[in-house]
């Protein structure tokens, strides 16, 4: 009696501490048979690259759904839940200013009670110059910290704010801008979180304002020092885009940023995001 063959996930590591390149066909990816293997590899490697898979918007949504479904995006640009990532104000009039923060190391959704489980970008139009995306694995970086440093970080809590992140690109805002940024609120999160599998990682990036209970100078030295360490070799991977590439990353354990590019050059990425399932606080240890 014949039995159906099981589809196997085919991949190759990109670097020792971060990333894997997926080699399966689009049809295999869309079948849903690889979903559990992909999610497990995503947790292990942090960043998954699907070279020139050339997903249409509908296919990207279908693929996201096989992995856990789409979360609501920050802008209802399209009924199919694909968000068009562009710094062009004619495309993203309401959020182009906030998206300028994507040029600096950050974690998506630090202001959300439930983290974004993962994010997925597909390259539609490339920048003539710049516009690569860099990723850093805050789980493998944490694992390599000295034990006494890990002990020092346990229990520390960080205040995150959108308005802090906006100063990176607009250091002299108008009062109206500042009041608008500050109206978005703040969130207090553990500096070190643990997911349900026991993996610990650092919650850092441009929304990390200060560590509660510490002198501001000490707080900034810790936050900036950890970010510098986590985004150094061997924890960082820079993806040079080709049209049709899709890259997916574990948002709980990955810092990312775009390299500078002309905001009016037409660069266009289409994004979907995957539901979280584990609140930040539930992961604190």
Protein Blocks (a to p, Z undefined) as FASTA:
>chain_A
ZZddddddddddfbfkgocddfbdfklmmnommmmmmmmmmmmnopacdehklpafklmm
mmmmmnnoaaddfbdfbfnlpacddfbfklmmmlmmmmmmmmpccdehklpfbacfbacd
ddfbdcfegjiacdddfklmmmmpcfklmmmmgopacdddfklmmmmmmmbccfklmmmm
mmnopadddfbdcdfkopacddedjklmbdehiafklmmmmmmmmmmmmmmcfkbccddd
dehiacdddfklcccddddddfknopacddddddehiafklmpZZ
